[in-house]
Amino acid sequence: MSKRVVITGMGIYSCIGTNLEEVRQSLFEGKSGIVVDESRIGFGFKSPLTGMVPTPNLKNELTRRQRISMGEESEYAYIATREALQQANIDLTYLETNEVGILYGNDSVSKAVIEATDIVRDKKDTQLIGSGAIFKSMNSTVTMNLATILGLRGINMTISAACASGSHAIGLGYMFIKQGLQDMIICGGAQEINPYAMASFDGLGVFAEDVEHPELASRPFDTGRTGLVPSGGAATVILESYESAVKRGAPIIAEVLGYGFSSNGGHISTPNIDGPALAMRRALEQSGIGAEDVDYINAHATSTPIGDANEAKAILEVFGGKPFVSSTKSMTGHECWMAGASEIVYSTLMMQHGFIAPNINLKQVDKELEELNLVSSTIKREFDIYLSNSFGFGGTNSAVVVKRFNNE
């Protein structure tokens, strides 16, 4: 059994917009969401730059019992999922009467763990931590909270795969549905944005430090890049079998054609070329298309010297210089566990609205990467197929191919 897998809803809570329309406009305008977080300076950060999102207020939507077990990443994911379900024409009654699953990428809950530990250190009484703390401080906090709130009865799992978490969640959701094991899965990725989650990253010296011009700090593929900028939020994609979508009369946004994965098997943090190239080739093979069929690549490129260069070389090895390439992280910064899901949303919005968002802050490209067809300003262009790359610590790689839907 092999089923077609389609996208029927999307939702986003990002530093470039807290809904699909805001994000679409930011992408088209090449608008940066990077700011200076003054609190990080006093916290001891070398770089106070971040992509910031507003704190959600869910008091009018969820009960206190529901909210008490939700950390910030679960709140972001709830808002993104609410928008995605609305776009897919799915209400709570449908969720209660049908088997719907959830696969969400998340790989840290730093704030919840630290806050609970601080209470015990100070008060020497574990009962003062509170009944909701355990559910906030587990890596599966997003899936356990959303599955409970929404009454989900299908697959229920968190994917922890560093900065490829969100992409792997969508890829695995695609595989479950393609094989007929589920008809619908809520997929996505979430990333906490608090300083606790980013302090160890900052300590590695991998963050850009252009405090004077935060909007210019994230510059993938540019010779002047000095490091990544952390960011966060959440993104949700509703994956569904074609048969299920047609039966519901659902709006079909796009079709997921393939998913490729690999592991570098080398250095824990330095990426190579072979692993990403293998993931991209596998995604193409599973999609049943050739490299020449891909119109656009949303690169993982985080604005680090080695990472950007090795990904570019892998793209050139697999695709040559034909497809348009940009990294939306130039605008959003690196959304980490969320990025693989949000970049599916970003790329699908571009495909829906006939444009390719720019790799902003691109002034000069490395000479060895000049063959790459990099987009430095918005292009108004219809396209039918894109590939989204996501790579993470430990050498985990994911590539997802998505196509404009047609009923053939």
N, C-alpha and C positions, 0 to 999 in steps of 0.2 A: 504494500500500500504506500502510495506517495501522493500527498495532497499539496495543493498550492497554498502558500501562506501569504496572507495579505495584512496590511496595516489599515485599521479602520478608525483609529483615534490616536491623538498625540496630545501631550501636555508638557509644559515647561515652566520652571521657576529658576530664573537665571539672572546673573548680574547685568545682562543686556536686555532684560525684560521679564516680567512675571506672568506673561501669557503669550500665546502664539502670535498675536498681532503685533505686540510690542517688539517681540524678538524678530519677527519678519522685517519690520521697519529698521531695526538696528543693524541687522545683517546687510540689508540693501544699502544703508548709509555708511557702512563701515565704522560703526560707532563703538568705541571702547567702553568697557564696564569696569576698568581698573582704577582704583583709588588708593589714597594713602590712609591707612588705619593708624591713627596717632597712638592708640592704646598699645600697639605692638612695640613701639619704641621704648616705652616704659617697661614693657614685659621682657625686654632684652633681645629683641629681634635685630638682626643686621639689616633686614629688609622689611619695611612696614607696608609694602604693596600687597594688595589683594583685590579680588573681584568680590564685591559686597552685595548681599541680598537683604531685603527687609525682613524683620522678624515677623512671622505669621501670627495672626490673632484668630484662634479657632474657637473662642469661647461661645460664639453664637451658633457653631456648627456641631461641636462634639461635647459630650458630657465630661464632667470633671474626671470620672473614672476612666474614660477613654484617653483624655489628655495626660493624665498623671504618669502614664507609661511611655510617653512619646518624647524622644529627644529631638533636637533640631532637624536632623536628617529625616526623621519620620514625618515631621511637620511639612518639610519641603516636598517630600514624596507624596504625601496626602493631597496637597494642593495641585501638584502636577497630575496626579492620577484622577482627581476630580474633573479637571479640564479634559483629560483624555477620554474618560467615560462619557462625558457630556457630548463630545464630538462624535463618539462612536454610537450615540443613541442607546446607551446602556444605563438603566436605573437600578436601584437596590432590589426591586422586585425580580428583575432578570437575574441578578447575581444570586438571589435566594433560591431561585427555581432551576438554575442551570449550574453545571460544574465548570467553574472558572478557576484558573490557577494564577499563581504569581511567582515570578522569578526576578529578583532585583539585585543589582550589584551594590555592595557596600563592604568596605574593608577597614573601618575604624569607628570607634565610639569613644574617643578620647575624653571629651568633656564629661560625659556621664560617669565614666570610671573614676576620673580624678575627683569629681565632686563628692561621690560616695566615699572614696578613700579618705578625703580630707575631713569629712564628718567623723569617721571612726577615729582618725588620728587625734582630732581635737576633743571629742566627747567620750571616747573609749566605751562606746555603746552602739553596737550594730543595729539595734532596733530603731535608732534615730535616723537611719539612712532613708527609711520610707518604703512603702510597699511597691512603689512603681519603679524603684531604682534598678532592680535586676533586669527588667524588661527594656530599660533604656540602655543598659551597659553591655548587652550582647550584640555581636556582629549581625545577628539576624533580626535586630530591632525593627527594621523597616517592614520586612515580610510578616513578622508576627503581629505587628500592630495593624497593618493594612488588611491582612487576612481576617483578623478579628472584627475590625470595624465594618468591613464590607461583606462579611459572612461568606468568604470564599471556601470552596470545598474541593478544589483541584490541587495540582502540584503546588507546594509551598516551600520555597528554598531561597536562601541568600547565596549569591555567587561572590566569593572573595578572591579576586585575582588582580590586586593592585589597580593600576590605572587602565586595565582592560576589563574591569569588572562589569561595567554597564554594557559593553559590547558583547562579552561572553553571555550575559543574561539574555540578550536578544537572540544571539546565535543558538543558544540551547533551547530557547522558546520556539524558535523556528524548527529545530530538529524534532521536538516533542510533537508539534502540530503536523509537520510533514509526515511523520511516521504514524499518525492517527491516534496518538495516545491522549491528546487533548484537542478540544475544538477552539478554545480561547485561553490566552494567557496574558496577564498584565505584566509587562516587562519594563525594566528601566534601570536607573542608577541614581544614587544619592551621595552627596559629599558634605560633611559638616564643615563649617567655615571658621570656627572659633580658633583662637591662637594655640590652644592646647594641641589641636590636631596637626598644626603646622610647625611647631617649635623645632622638632627633630629634623625636619626638612631644612629649615633655616640654618640649623647648625651644620648641615653638610656644605653650606656655601653655594647652593645651586639656584638661589633666587636672584633675580635681577634687582638692582639697587638704584634705579633712576628715579629718586624721590621728587626731583624738580619737575619731571614730566611723566607722571604715572601712565598716561594714555599711550606713551611711546615705548614703555618698558618691555612689553611682550612683542618680540620681533622675529618670529620663525623664519628660517632660511636666510636672514640678513647677516652680512659679515660682521655687523656691529652687535649682534646678540650677546648678552652676558648671562642669561639664565632665564628660568621660567618664573611665572607669577602665579601663586596659588589662588584658587577660586572654588566655588561650590554652588550647591543648590540641588535640584533634582529634575529628572526628565522621565516621562513615561510614554511607552508605546503600546497600544493594544494590538496584539497579534491574534489572528483568527484564521481558521481554515476558510478557503474561498466558499465552500459549500455552506458553512455557517453564516458567513456574511450575506450571501445571496438569500438564504432562508429568512434572515432577519430584515432584509431590505436595507442593510447598513451602507453607509457611504464608504466606498473603497478608495483609499488615498494612494496606496502604492503596493507593490508586491516585493517580498523578500525572495531573492533568487538563490542566494548561497551564503555559506558561512565557512570561513577557513580559519584554522588555528595551528599553532606550533609553539615549541619552546626552544629558546636559544641554546640551552644546555651549557652556558658559559658563565661569564661574570654576573654577579647578582644585581648589579645596577647599570653596567655599561652595555648598551644594546649592540647587536651585530647586524650584518646585512642578510645572511642566509635565512635566519628565522623569520623575519618579516616577509621576505620574498616568498618563502614556502607557504605562509599563511595566505598571501594574496593569490598565489597559484592555485591553492586548494579551493579558495572561494570562487575563483573563475571556473575551475573544473566542476564544482558542485552546481554552479549556475548554468552550465552548459553553454557558455559564451566564450569568445576569444578576448584577448587583451584589447584588441582594436575596437571592441564594442563598448568599452567603458568611456564615457564622455568626461567625467569629473571624478577627482579623488580628493576627499577631505582627509588631509594628512594628519597623522598623530602629532607631528612636529610641535614640540613644546617650547622652543626657543633656546635649546641647549646646543652647544657646538657639535658634539659628537652625535647626539640623538638625531638631530635634523639632517646631518650629513649622511649618516648611515641609512636613514629611511629614504632619502632622495636617491641614493645609489641603488637601493632595492627597487624603488619605483622605476627607475631607468632600466634596470635589468629585466624587469617583468613587462613593462609597458612601453619603454622608449620614451620619447618626448611628446607623444600625441595628446594624452588627456590633460585637461586643465587641472591644475593643482592649487589648492590654498589650504591654509590652516586657520580655522575659525578661532583657535586659541590666541591668535594675534589680537582678537577683540575681547574674548572671555577670560583669558588666562587659562591655566590648566585646572580643569574641574575634576581632576583625579578620578575617583571611583565613579563619578557621574558621567565623565567625558564621553565614553563610548556610546552611551544612550543619547545624550544631548546632541552629539554630532550627527546622529541619525535624524533627529528632529530638525536640526539646522539644515542639513542637506536636503531633506524631503521638502521643507518649506521652499528652498531655492528651486527645486525641481517643479513644485506646484506652481510657482509664481514666475518662472522663466528668467531667472538670473543666477549668476555665480558670485557669491560674496567674496570680497577681496581678502588677501593676506596683507593686512595693513602694516605700516611701518617697514615695508620692504623697499629699501633704497638701493642696496647693492648686494648681488647674489655671489656666493662663492664661485670662483671660476670653474671648479670641477662639477658644479651643479647647474651651470648655465643652460644645459640642454633641457632641463625641467621646464614645463610650460606653466610657469607660476603666474597667478593672477594677482596683480597689485592694486587694481581698482575694479569696482563692480562692472561686470559684463552682463548686459541684457541678452540672454540667450536661452532658448529652449533646449533641454537635454533630456534623455530618456533613461540613462543608466549611470549610477555612481557607485563608487566603492569607498567605504569608510574604514580607516585604519585605527587600531588602538593597541598600544604596547604597554607593558608594565614591568616593575621590578621582578626579579627572578627569571626574566626572559620570557614572560608569557605574551603571546601575540594573538590578535584577533582581527579578522577582516570580514566585513559584511557587504554584500552586493544587493542593491535595491534598484528596482525598475519602476518606471511610470506604469501604472496599471492599464492594461488593455484586455478586453474580454475575448482573447483568442485561445 
